[in-house]
Amino acid sequence: MTPTERAIQALPKHLQRFVVSQDYDAYTPRDQAVWRHILRRLTGHLTDKAHDSYLRGLEAAGIGLERIPRLDEMNEKLARLGWSAVAVRGFIPPAVFTELQSLGVLAIAADIRTFEHVAYTPAPDIVHESAGHAPILSDARFAEYLKRCGIAGFKAIASVEDQAVFEAIRHLSVVKEDPAATESDVHLAEARLSAAAASRRYVSENTKASRLYWWTAEYGLVGDLADPKLYGAGLLSSIGEAVHCLTRAVKKVPLSLVCAETEYDITTMQPQLFVAKNFDHLFEVLEEFEATLAWKRGGDVGLEEALRARTVNHLVLSDGLELSGKVAALTAPAPGRGSASDLNCAMAQLEGPILLSRNGQALQRPWAGEAVVAFGQGNPDALLRLHHRGAFEWELPSGLFLSGFKVDDHEVINLRAKLEGMPLEVPSRALLFLSEGLPSVAGGPADPGGWDQWFGEQSAFTEGDAEAKARARKAEALSPRLAAIYEEVRTLRDSGKPTAARLQEMLAEAKEDWLLMEEIQELLQPVLA
């Protein structure tokens, strides 16, 4: 078994289906030339401008300057750092990306940017993911920050609009990397992203988490505000950004929680960057951010966040039971009455399907119907009766009165609810729970693997025809004549026996391709010397 196969096998099954083969032989000689050009320019420029761990981290992560790295080579090295890497296609769902990161797994976009986008691309590619993210993992403190940042992003609650924005970003990145895309195609994709962003009713936890990640792990500077060093992967993997970010055109501000409230645009170079004092500073800001999340706060804040998100999230009840589903309605207590120690809500209703779990492990198959959670401390005699099958009546300090017939476990039928004598609308058949409080409300299902087992195919992520077609057109964009010269140059480079006459002939044939000319001239100089 190869190092990469071991890394994939170690993943939970629900994450394995997002992994693709690197297909190393599919990289063309021109792709290899793109890699060489970028890495040689970047490492030359970053010698005194990147964080100290960057250059030494290239070797530690199995990344060389001459060729696109093989994941097997990277995984042999990354294993010593407590990390691994797997190949994916372009943008993957944020929950998948953050869960992988929380597990110490880098999602490496298998494709490489086009010849036309050597300086900068908004699309994930192997330059960004390997040469950008992997080297800094040699710094143990920053590597731990990446995992912690992944956990926070994974636990943050996403809204339905966040999904639309993700799909629009993914579409735009595909279009911009497609050689056959017209100016009209690009404008339409940009308009789609603008419309998706404008559709947001509020700034979700997930959006704030992505901003924190963007302004630190992707586009962060560290050190002295007047003379900072680069550590963000977006800066370390982009020739254009690596040069631009230290100019006076880019405003530098001290890193703070303000970054989670600051928007960014993936399609342009950044006009402002945040500077961390050191990597310990990253943890200070991350901990501040974590304290704002429903995952940590629970209670009314968590319920309200889940309600307005309209997405699948999970509630952790006071006894540790986890309910995964969509929060659909909340009921306030009667005036002047409390509900529970950490919240005022008297009752929450969840849309199905409902998955019950403990410690992130599903307990049974999902319940197709709805669930009702009543909050507060009930009458001990009434609660005792609730543990037995049959009719029950249940009154809580909040003024909530429930009655019905218990069928089995938490399943009840003929459910009725009143608040101070006024009837409330509840499902007649549901799962019914009592919780004295609500310690946590977190993003996504509590057991992603269990949820995926039942619903993964319905919500399966596929790369789509657009990405496959864009890759095919990229391969076809280079004329056979130039492709053959690239191949010959690569062969001469590997053999170490180029001749001046043949190189000069190729140079004359490659005038319309600056990168190919650069490759030939590099071989020609020592031959003529």
C-alpha positions as CSV (number, residue, x, y, z in Angstrom):
1,M,0.0,0.0,0.0
2,T,1.4,3.4,-1.0
3,P,1.7,6.3,1.5
4,T,-1.3,8.0,-0.2
5,E,-3.4,4.9,-0.1
6,R,-2.7,4.6,3.6
7,A,-3.7,8.2,4.1
8,I,-7.0,7.6,2.2
9,Q,-7.8,4.4,4.1
10,A,-7.4,6.3,7.3
11,L,-10.1,8.7,6.4
12,P,-13.8,8.3,7.5
13,K,-15.7,6.7,4.7
14,H,-17.9,9.8,4.1
15,L,-14.8,11.8,3.3
16,Q,-13.2,9.1,1.1
17,R,-15.7,9.7,-1.8
18,F,-14.4,13.3,-2.3
19,V,-10.9,12.0,-3.0
20,V,-9.7,11.6,-6.5
21,S,-6.6,10.1,-8.1
22,Q,-3.7,12.5,-8.6
23,D,-3.2,10.9,-12.1
24,Y,0.4,12.2,-12.3
25,D,0.9,11.1,-15.9
26,A,-1.8,13.5,-16.9
27,Y,0.4,16.5,-16.2
28,T,1.8,17.7,-19.4
29,P,5.4,19.0,-20.0
30,R,3.9,22.5,-20.1
31,D,2.3,21.9,-16.7
32,Q,5.7,20.9,-15.4
33,A,7.1,24.1,-16.9
34,V,4.4,26.2,-15.2
35,W,5.3,24.6,-11.8
36,R,9.1,25.2,-12.3
37,H,8.5,28.8,-13.4
38,I,6.3,29.6,-10.3
39,L,8.4,27.7,-7.7
40,R,11.7,29.2,-8.9
41,R,10.4,32.7,-9.0
42,L,8.6,32.3,-5.6
43,T,11.5,30.8,-3.7
44,G,13.8,33.4,-5.1
45,H,11.5,36.2,-4.1
46,L,10.6,34.7,-0.7
47,T,14.1,34.0,0.6
48,D,14.0,37.0,2.9
49,K,10.2,37.8,2.8
50,A,8.5,34.6,4.0
51,H,8.3,33.3,7.5
52,D,11.4,31.4,8.4
53,S,9.6,28.0,8.3
54,Y,8.7,28.3,4.6
55,L,11.9,27.5,2.8
56,R,12.9,24.7,5.1
57,G,9.4,23.5,5.0
58,L,9.5,22.8,1.3
59,E,11.9,20.0,1.8
60,A,10.1,18.8,5.0
61,A,6.9,18.5,3.0
62,G,8.4,16.7,0.0
63,I,8.2,19.6,-2.4
64,G,10.9,20.3,-5.0
65,L,11.4,23.1,-7.6
66,E,11.9,21.0,-10.7
67,R,8.7,18.9,-10.8
68,I,5.1,18.9,-9.6
69,P,5.2,16.9,-6.4
70,R,3.8,13.3,-6.2
71,L,1.5,12.9,-3.3
72,D,3.3,9.7,-2.3
73,E,6.5,11.7,-1.8
74,M,4.6,14.4,0.1
75,N,2.9,11.8,2.3
76,E,6.2,10.2,3.3
77,K,7.4,13.5,4.6
78,L,4.2,14.9,6.0
79,A,3.7,11.8,8.1
80,R,6.7,12.9,10.2
81,L,4.8,16.2,10.8
82,G,1.6,14.4,11.8
83,W,-0.2,15.3,8.6
84,S,-1.1,13.7,5.3
85,A,-2.5,14.8,1.9
86,V,-5.1,13.6,-0.5
87,A,-6.1,14.8,-4.0
88,V,-9.4,16.5,-4.7
89,R,-10.9,18.4,-7.6
90,G,-11.1,22.2,-7.2
91,F,-13.4,23.6,-4.5
92,I,-14.9,21.0,-2.3
93,P,-17.8,21.6,0.2
94,P,-16.5,23.8,3.1
95,A,-17.7,21.2,5.7
96,V,-15.5,18.5,3.9
97,F,-12.5,20.8,3.7
98,T,-12.7,21.9,7.3
99,E,-13.3,18.3,8.6
100,L,-10.2,17.1,6.6
101,Q,-8.2,19.9,8.1
102,S,-9.3,19.2,11.6
103,L,-8.0,15.6,11.1
104,G,-4.6,16.9,9.9
105,V,-5.3,16.2,6.2
106,L,-4.5,18.6,3.4
107,A,-6.9,18.6,0.5
108,I,-4.6,19.1,-2.5
109,A,-6.3,20.3,-5.7
110,A,-4.9,17.8,-8.2
111,D,-5.1,20.3,-11.2
112,I,-2.5,23.0,-11.9
113,R,-3.3,26.5,-13.1
114,T,-3.2,27.3,-16.8
115,F,-0.4,28.9,-18.6
116,E,-2.5,32.1,-18.8
117,H,-2.9,32.3,-15.0
118,V,0.7,31.7,-13.9
119,A,0.8,34.8,-11.7
120,Y,-2.6,34.3,-9.9
121,T,-5.6,32.1,-10.1
122,P,-8.8,32.1,-8.0
123,A,-9.1,28.4,-8.4
124,P,-7.5,25.9,-6.0
125,D,-4.6,24.2,-7.7
126,I,-1.6,22.0,-6.7
127,V,0.7,25.1,-6.6
128,H,-1.5,26.8,-4.0
129,E,-2.4,23.7,-1.9
130,S,1.1,22.0,-1.8
131,A,3.6,24.9,-2.2
132,G,1.4,27.3,-0.3
133,H,-0.1,25.3,2.7
134,A,2.3,22.3,3.2
135,P,5.7,24.0,3.9
136,I,4.4,26.0,6.9
137,L,3.3,22.8,8.5
138,S,7.0,22.4,9.5
139,D,6.2,24.9,12.2
140,A,4.4,22.8,14.9
141,R,2.6,25.8,16.4
142,F,1.1,26.9,13.0
143,A,0.2,23.3,12.1
144,E,-1.8,23.0,15.4
145,Y,-3.5,26.3,14.5
146,L,-4.6,24.9,11.1
147,K,-6.2,21.9,12.9
148,R,-7.9,24.1,15.4
149,C,-9.1,26.5,12.7
150,G,-10.5,23.4,10.9
151,I,-12.5,22.4,14.0
152,A,-14.0,25.9,14.4
153,G,-14.9,26.0,10.7
154,F,-16.5,22.5,10.9
155,K,-18.5,23.4,14.0
156,A,-19.7,26.8,12.7
157,I,-23.3,26.9,11.5
158,A,-23.8,27.6,7.7
159,S,-26.9,29.1,6.1
160,V,-28.7,27.9,3.0
161,E,-27.3,31.0,1.2
162,D,-23.8,29.9,2.1
163,Q,-24.3,26.9,-0.1
164,A,-25.3,29.2,-3.0
165,V,-22.2,31.3,-2.6
166,F,-20.0,28.2,-2.5
167,E,-21.5,26.9,-5.7
168,A,-21.1,30.3,-7.4
169,I,-17.4,30.6,-6.3
170,R,-16.7,27.1,-7.6
171,H,-18.4,27.9,-10.9
172,L,-16.4,31.1,-11.3
173,S,-13.1,29.4,-10.6
174,V,-13.9,26.7,-13.3
175,V,-14.9,29.4,-15.8
176,K,-11.8,31.5,-15.2
177,E,-9.5,28.4,-15.7
178,D,-11.3,27.3,-18.9
179,P,-9.3,28.5,-22.0
180,A,-12.5,28.3,-24.0
181,A,-14.5,30.6,-21.7
182,T,-15.6,33.8,-23.3
183,E,-15.7,37.2,-21.7
184,S,-19.4,36.9,-21.5
185,D,-19.0,33.6,-19.7
186,V,-16.8,35.2,-17.1
187,H,-19.1,38.2,-16.6
188,L,-22.1,35.9,-16.1
189,A,-20.2,33.8,-13.6
190,E,-19.1,36.9,-11.7
191,A,-22.7,38.2,-11.8
192,R,-23.9,34.8,-10.3
193,L,-21.4,35.2,-7.4
194,S,-22.6,38.8,-6.8
195,A,-26.2,37.6,-6.8
196,A,-25.4,34.8,-4.4
197,A,-23.5,37.1,-2.0
198,A,-26.4,39.6,-2.2
199,S,-28.9,36.9,-1.3
200,R,-27.4,36.5,2.2
201,R,-29.9,37.6,4.8
202,Y,-27.2,37.9,7.5
203,V,-23.6,37.0,8.1
204,S,-23.5,33.4,9.2
205,E,-21.0,31.8,11.6
206,N,-19.7,29.8,8.6
207,T,-19.0,33.0,6.7
208,K,-17.2,34.5,9.6
209,A,-15.1,31.3,10.0
210,S,-14.2,31.4,6.4
211,R,-13.1,35.1,6.7
212,L,-10.9,34.3,9.7
213,Y,-9.3,31.5,7.8
214,W,-8.9,33.7,4.7
215,W,-7.2,36.5,6.6
216,T,-4.8,34.2,8.5
217,A,-4.1,30.8,6.9
218,E,-4.6,32.1,3.3
219,Y,-3.6,35.7,3.3
220,G,-1.9,36.3,6.6
221,L,1.3,38.3,7.4
222,V,3.3,37.9,10.6
223,G,5.8,39.9,12.5
224,D,6.5,43.6,12.7
225,L,3.7,45.7,11.2
226,A,6.3,47.8,9.3
227,D,8.2,44.8,8.0
228,P,6.0,41.7,8.1
229,K,6.7,38.2,6.7
230,L,4.4,36.1,4.5
231,Y,2.9,32.9,5.9
232,G,-0.6,32.7,4.2
233,A,-0.8,30.1,1.5
234,G,-2.4,32.5,-1.0
235,L,0.5,34.8,-0.7
236,L,3.2,32.1,-0.7
237,S,1.8,30.4,-3.9
238,S,1.0,33.5,-6.0
239,I,3.8,35.4,-7.7
240,G,1.6,38.4,-8.1
241,E,0.4,38.4,-4.5
242,A,3.8,37.7,-3.1
243,V,5.2,40.8,-4.7
244,H,2.1,43.0,-4.3
245,C,1.4,42.3,-0.7
246,L,4.4,44.1,0.7
247,T,4.0,47.2,-1.4
248,R,2.5,50.4,0.0
249,A,-0.6,49.7,-2.1
250,V,-1.7,47.2,0.5
251,K,-2.8,48.4,3.9
252,K,-1.4,46.4,6.8
253,V,-3.5,46.3,10.1
254,P,-2.9,44.4,13.3
255,L,-4.7,41.1,13.4
256,S,-7.9,41.1,15.6
257,L,-11.3,39.6,15.6
258,V,-12.3,42.3,13.1
259,C,-11.0,40.0,10.4
260,A,-14.0,37.7,10.9
261,E,-16.2,40.7,10.0
262,T,-14.1,41.7,7.0
263,E,-15.2,40.6,3.5
264,Y,-12.8,39.4,0.8
265,D,-12.9,39.0,-2.9
266,I,-11.2,35.9,-4.3
267,T,-11.1,37.3,-7.9
268,T,-8.7,40.2,-7.2
269,M,-5.5,40.9,-5.2
270,Q,-6.2,42.0,-1.7
271,P,-6.1,45.7,-0.9
272,Q,-5.7,45.1,2.9
273,L,-4.0,42.4,5.0
274,F,-3.9,41.5,8.7
275,V,-0.6,41.1,10.5
276,A,-0.2,38.7,13.4
277,K,2.5,39.4,16.0
278,N,3.4,35.7,16.0
279,F,1.7,32.4,15.7
280,D,0.6,32.5,19.3
281,H,-1.4,35.6,18.4
282,L,-3.4,33.4,15.9
283,F,-4.6,31.3,18.8
284,E,-5.7,34.3,20.8
285,V,-7.9,35.5,18.0
286,L,-9.2,32.0,17.2
287,E,-10.2,31.5,20.9
288,E,-12.0,34.8,20.8
289,F,-13.8,33.7,17.7
290,E,-14.7,30.2,19.1
291,A,-16.3,31.9,22.1
292,T,-18.8,33.6,19.8
293,L,-20.0,30.3,18.2
294,A,-23.2,28.5,19.0
295,W,-21.0,25.4,19.3
296,K,-19.6,26.9,22.5
297,R,-22.5,29.0,23.7
298,G,-25.5,26.8,23.1
299,G,-28.7,28.1,24.7
300,D,-30.9,30.7,23.1
301,V,-28.0,32.0,20.9
302,G,-27.5,28.5,19.4
303,L,-31.2,27.9,18.8
304,E,-31.7,31.3,17.1
305,E,-28.6,30.8,14.9
306,A,-29.8,27.3,13.8
307,L,-33.3,28.6,13.2
308,R,-32.3,31.4,10.8
309,A,-29.7,29.2,9.1
310,R,-32.4,26.7,7.8
311,T,-29.8,24.0,7.5
312,V,-29.0,20.7,9.2
313,N,-27.3,21.2,12.5
314,H,-27.2,19.4,15.8
315,L,-28.4,20.1,19.3
316,V,-26.6,18.7,22.3
317,L,-29.1,18.1,25.1
318,S,-28.2,18.2,28.8
319,D,-27.9,14.4,29.1
320,G,-25.4,14.3,26.1
321,L,-27.9,13.1,23.6
322,E,-27.4,14.7,20.2
323,L,-30.3,15.6,17.8
324,S,-29.4,16.3,14.2
325,G,-32.0,18.1,12.0
326,K,-33.3,21.5,11.0
327,V,-34.6,23.8,13.7
328,A,-38.0,24.9,12.4
329,A,-39.7,26.7,15.2
330,L,-39.1,28.1,18.7
331,T,-41.6,28.8,21.5
332,A,-41.0,31.4,24.1
333,P,-42.0,30.8,27.7
334,A,-45.1,32.4,29.3
335,P,-44.6,36.0,30.4
336,G,-42.7,36.2,33.7
337,R,-41.7,32.5,33.6
338,G,-38.3,31.0,33.1
339,S,-37.5,27.9,31.1
340,A,-34.1,26.5,31.9
341,S,-30.8,27.7,33.5
342,D,-29.1,28.7,30.3
343,L,-32.0,29.6,28.0
344,N,-35.4,31.1,27.9
345,C,-36.9,29.0,25.1
346,A,-39.7,26.7,26.2
347,M,-39.8,24.4,23.2
348,A,-38.0,23.8,19.9
349,Q,-39.3,21.9,16.9
350,L,-37.0,20.2,14.4
351,E,-37.8,19.1,10.9
352,G,-36.9,15.6,9.9
353,P,-35.0,13.6,9.1
354,I,-33.8,13.4,12.7
355,L,-30.6,11.5,13.6
356,L,-30.0,10.6,17.3
357,S,-26.4,10.1,18.4
358,R,-24.1,10.2,21.4
359,N,-20.4,11.2,21.3
360,G,-20.8,11.6,17.5
361,Q,-22.0,8.0,17.0
362,A,-25.4,7.4,15.5
363,L,-27.7,5.3,17.7
364,Q,-30.2,4.2,15.1
365,R,-31.5,4.8,11.6
366,P,-32.8,8.4,11.1
367,W,-36.4,9.2,12.1
368,A,-38.3,10.5,9.1
369,G,-40.7,12.7,11.0
370,E,-40.3,15.7,13.3
371,A,-38.9,16.1,16.8
372,V,-40.0,18.3,19.8
373,V,-37.6,19.3,22.6
374,A,-39.1,20.8,25.7
375,F,-36.8,22.8,28.0
376,G,-36.9,22.9,31.7
377,Q,-37.3,20.7,34.8
378,G,-40.5,18.9,34.9
379,N,-42.6,17.4,37.7
380,P,-40.7,14.2,38.9
381,D,-43.9,12.1,38.9
382,A,-44.8,13.2,35.3
383,L,-41.3,12.5,34.1
384,L,-41.3,9.1,35.6
385,R,-44.5,8.3,33.7
386,L,-42.9,9.5,30.5
387,H,-40.4,6.7,30.7
388,H,-43.2,4.2,30.4
389,R,-45.4,3.5,27.4
390,G,-48.9,4.8,27.5
391,A,-50.7,8.1,28.0
392,F,-48.8,11.0,29.7
393,E,-49.3,14.6,30.8
394,W,-46.4,16.8,31.4
395,E,-46.2,20.4,32.8
396,L,-43.0,22.5,32.9
397,P,-42.2,25.7,34.8
398,S,-42.2,27.7,31.5
399,G,-46.0,27.3,31.4
400,L,-45.7,24.6,28.7
401,F,-48.1,21.7,29.0
402,L,-47.7,18.5,26.9
403,S,-49.8,15.5,26.6
404,G,-49.9,12.4,24.4
405,F,-49.3,8.7,24.2
406,K,-45.8,7.3,24.4
407,V,-45.3,4.5,21.8
408,D,-41.7,3.5,22.3
409,D,-38.4,5.2,23.4
410,H,-39.0,8.9,22.4
411,E,-41.8,8.3,19.9
412,V,-45.2,9.8,20.9
413,I,-48.5,10.1,19.1
414,N,-51.5,12.3,19.7
415,L,-49.1,14.9,20.9
416,R,-50.8,18.1,22.2
417,A,-49.2,21.3,23.6
418,K,-50.5,24.3,25.4
419,L,-48.9,27.4,26.8
420,E,-50.8,29.0,29.7
421,G,-53.9,27.2,28.3
422,M,-53.5,28.4,24.8
423,P,-53.0,25.6,22.2
424,L,-49.7,25.4,20.3
425,E,-49.2,23.9,16.9
426,V,-47.1,20.7,17.2
427,P,-46.9,17.5,15.1
428,S,-49.3,14.9,16.3
429,R,-46.6,12.2,15.9
430,A,-43.0,13.1,16.8
431,L,-39.9,12.3,18.8
432,L,-40.3,14.0,22.2
433,F,-37.4,15.0,24.5
434,L,-36.9,16.9,27.7
435,S,-33.7,18.8,28.4
436,E,-32.8,20.9,31.4
437,G,-30.5,23.1,29.2
438,L,-28.8,23.2,25.9
439,P,-25.0,23.1,26.2
440,S,-24.3,23.3,22.5
441,V,-25.7,23.8,19.0
442,A,-23.2,23.1,16.2
443,G,-23.1,23.0,12.5
444,G,-24.0,19.9,10.4
445,P,-25.0,16.5,11.8
446,A,-23.3,15.2,14.9
447,D,-22.3,12.0,13.1
448,P,-21.4,13.1,9.5
449,G,-20.6,9.5,8.6
450,G,-23.9,8.2,9.9
451,W,-25.8,11.0,8.1
452,D,-23.8,10.3,4.9
453,Q,-24.7,6.6,5.2
454,W,-28.4,7.5,4.8
455,F,-28.4,10.7,2.8
456,G,-24.9,10.9,1.2
457,E,-26.1,9.8,-2.3
458,Q,-28.9,12.3,-2.2
459,S,-26.6,15.2,-1.5
460,A,-23.5,13.8,-3.3
461,F,-20.9,16.2,-4.4
462,T,-19.8,15.7,-8.0
463,E,-17.2,17.7,-9.9
464,G,-19.7,18.3,-12.7
465,D,-19.4,18.4,-16.5
466,A,-18.0,21.9,-16.4
467,E,-14.8,21.0,-14.6
468,A,-14.2,18.0,-16.7
469,K,-14.8,20.0,-19.9
470,A,-12.5,22.8,-18.7
471,R,-9.7,20.3,-18.1
472,A,-10.2,18.8,-21.5
473,R,-10.1,22.2,-23.2
474,K,-7.0,23.1,-21.3
475,A,-5.2,20.0,-22.6
476,E,-6.4,20.9,-26.2
477,A,-5.5,24.6,-25.9
478,L,-1.8,23.9,-26.7
479,S,-1.0,23.2,-30.4
480,P,0.5,19.8,-31.1
481,R,3.7,21.5,-32.5
482,L,4.3,23.4,-29.2
483,A,3.4,20.4,-27.1
484,A,6.0,18.4,-28.9
485,I,8.7,21.1,-28.3
486,Y,7.7,21.2,-24.6
487,E,8.1,17.4,-24.5
488,E,11.5,17.6,-26.1
489,V,12.7,20.3,-23.8
490,R,11.7,18.2,-20.8
491,T,13.5,15.2,-22.2
492,L,16.7,17.3,-22.8
493,R,16.4,18.7,-19.3
494,D,16.2,15.2,-17.8
495,S,19.0,13.7,-20.0
496,G,21.3,16.6,-19.3
497,K,22.6,16.5,-22.9
498,P,21.1,19.4,-24.8
499,T,22.9,20.7,-27.9
500,A,23.2,24.4,-28.8
501,A,22.1,23.9,-32.4
502,R,18.9,22.1,-31.6
503,L,18.1,24.5,-28.7
504,Q,18.5,27.5,-31.0
505,E,16.2,25.8,-33.6
506,M,13.5,25.2,-30.9
507,L,13.9,28.8,-29.7
508,A,13.1,30.1,-33.2
509,E,10.0,27.8,-33.3
510,A,8.7,28.9,-29.8
511,K,8.5,32.6,-30.3
512,E,4.8,32.9,-29.5
513,D,5.1,31.0,-26.1
514,W,7.1,33.0,-23.6
515,L,7.2,30.2,-21.0
516,L,8.6,27.7,-23.6
517,M,11.2,30.3,-24.6
518,E,12.2,30.7,-21.0
519,E,12.6,26.9,-20.6
520,I,14.8,26.7,-23.8
521,Q,16.9,29.8,-22.8
522,E,17.6,28.3,-19.4
523,L,19.1,25.2,-21.1
524,L,20.9,27.2,-23.7
525,Q,22.9,29.5,-21.4
526,P,25.2,26.9,-19.9
527,V,25.7,25.3,-23.3
528,L,26.9,28.5,-24.9
529,A,29.0,29.5,-21.9
